[in-house]
Amino acid sequence: MNEKEVMRDVEGTPAETILKEVHARGVDFDLTHGIEKKLRKANASDGAIEAVRQAGPKVRAQIAKMILGPSPVGVQNVRSEEVRPS
């Protein structure tokens, strides 16, 4: 979802529906102070704002990094003597 879609949905959609959409589709922007201010002005719930924050690209990348560990590039730098055979 882009910022305009989120703003449109916040203004005319129940909070539950917004939460489902944001969790299902994610958002293509990071929540800035200015965007948060606009969402609050449009009466977005705290839950909806937090869902947008968690669905942003930077937070998703941080979560993926924590779950998946080092990237494949980091794995390529491992010396052969450090790799344990299965």
C-alpha positions as a Markdown table, in Angstrom:
| # | Residue | x | y | z |
|---|---|---|---|---|
| 1 | Met | 0.0 | 0.0 | 0.0 |
| 2 | Asn | 1.2 | 3.5 | -0.6 |
| 3 | Glu | 0.7 | 6.5 | 1.6 |
| 4 | Lys | -2.3 | 7.8 | -0.3 |
| 5 | Glu | -4.1 | 4.4 | 0.0 |
| 6 | Val | -3.4 | 4.2 | 3.7 |
| 7 | Met | -4.7 | 7.8 | 4.3 |
| 8 | Arg | -7.8 | 7.1 | 2.2 |
| 9 | Asp | -8.5 | 3.9 | 4.2 |
| 10 | Val | -7.9 | 5.5 | 7.6 |
| 11 | Glu | -10.5 | 8.2 | 6.9 |
| 12 | Gly | -13.3 | 5.9 | 5.9 |
| 13 | Thr | -12.6 | 2.4 | 7.0 |
| 14 | Pro | -12.9 | 0.6 | 10.4 |
| 15 | Ala | -9.6 | 0.1 | 12.2 |
| 16 | Glu | -9.9 | -3.7 | 12.0 |
| 17 | Thr | -10.0 | -3.6 | 8.2 |
| 18 | Ile | -7.0 | -1.2 | 8.0 |
| 19 | Leu | -5.0 | -3.5 | 10.2 |
| 20 | Lys | -5.8 | -6.5 | 8.0 |
| 21 | Glu | -4.9 | -4.7 | 4.8 |
| 22 | Val | -1.6 | -3.4 | 6.2 |
| 23 | His | -0.6 | -6.8 | 7.5 |
| 24 | Ala | -1.6 | -8.5 | 4.3 |
| 25 | Arg | -0.1 | -6.1 | 1.8 |
| 26 | Gly | 2.5 | -4.1 | 3.8 |
| 27 | Val | 3.4 | -0.5 | 2.9 |
| 28 | Asp | 5.9 | 0.9 | 0.5 |
| 29 | Phe | 7.0 | 3.7 | 2.8 |
| 30 | Asp | 8.6 | 4.2 | 6.2 |
| 31 | Leu | 6.5 | 6.0 | 8.8 |
| 32 | Thr | 8.0 | 9.4 | 9.4 |
| 33 | His | 6.9 | 12.0 | 12.0 |
| 34 | Gly | 5.0 | 13.9 | 9.3 |
| 35 | Ile | 3.1 | 10.9 | 8.1 |
| 36 | Glu | 2.3 | 9.8 | 11.6 |
| 37 | Lys | 1.0 | 13.4 | 12.3 |
| 38 | Lys | -1.3 | 13.1 | 9.2 |
| 39 | Leu | -2.6 | 9.7 | 10.3 |
| 40 | Arg | -3.4 | 11.0 | 13.8 |
| 41 | Lys | -5.2 | 14.0 | 12.3 |
| 42 | Ala | -7.3 | 11.5 | 10.3 |
| 43 | Asn | -8.1 | 9.8 | 13.6 |
| 44 | Ala | -6.0 | 6.6 | 13.0 |
| 45 | Ser | -5.9 | 4.4 | 16.0 |
| 46 | Asp | -2.6 | 3.7 | 17.8 |
| 47 | Gly | -2.9 | 0.1 | 16.6 |
| 48 | Ala | -3.2 | 1.2 | 12.9 |
| 49 | Ile | -0.2 | 3.6 | 13.3 |
| 50 | Glu | 1.9 | 0.8 | 14.8 |
| 51 | Ala | 0.9 | -1.6 | 12.1 |
| 52 | Val | 2.0 | 0.9 | 9.4 |
| 53 | Arg | 5.3 | 1.4 | 11.3 |
| 54 | Gln | 5.9 | -2.4 | 11.4 |
| 55 | Ala | 4.9 | -2.9 | 7.8 |
| 56 | Gly | 7.4 | -0.3 | 6.4 |
| 57 | Pro | 10.4 | -1.4 | 4.3 |
| 58 | Lys | 13.1 | -0.6 | 6.9 |
| 59 | Val | 11.4 | -2.5 | 9.7 |
| 60 | Arg | 10.7 | -5.5 | 7.4 |
| 61 | Ala | 14.3 | -5.6 | 6.4 |
| 62 | Gln | 15.5 | -5.5 | 10.0 |
| 63 | Ile | 13.1 | -8.3 | 11.0 |
| 64 | Ala | 14.2 | -10.4 | 8.0 |
| 65 | Lys | 17.9 | -9.9 | 8.9 |
| 66 | Met | 17.2 | -11.0 | 12.5 |
| 67 | Ile | 15.3 | -14.1 | 11.3 |
| 68 | Leu | 17.5 | -15.1 | 8.4 |
| 69 | Gly | 20.8 | -14.2 | 9.9 |
| 70 | Pro | 23.7 | -13.1 | 7.7 |
| 71 | Ser | 23.1 | -12.4 | 4.1 |
| 72 | Pro | 24.4 | -14.8 | 1.4 |
| 73 | Val | 27.3 | -12.3 | 0.7 |
| 74 | Gly | 28.5 | -12.8 | 4.3 |
| 75 | Val | 28.3 | -16.5 | 3.9 |
| 76 | Gln | 30.6 | -16.4 | 0.9 |
| 77 | Asn | 33.3 | -14.8 | 3.0 |
| 78 | Val | 33.5 | -17.9 | 5.3 |
| 79 | Arg | 36.8 | -19.8 | 5.0 |
| 80 | Ser | 36.6 | -23.4 | 4.1 |
| 81 | Glu | 38.1 | -24.6 | 7.4 |
| 82 | Glu | 35.3 | -22.8 | 9.3 |
| 83 | Val | 32.6 | -24.8 | 7.5 |
| 84 | Arg | 31.6 | -28.0 | 9.3 |
| 85 | Pro | 30.7 | -31.0 | 7.1 |
| 86 | Ser | 27.3 | -32.5 | 7.8 |
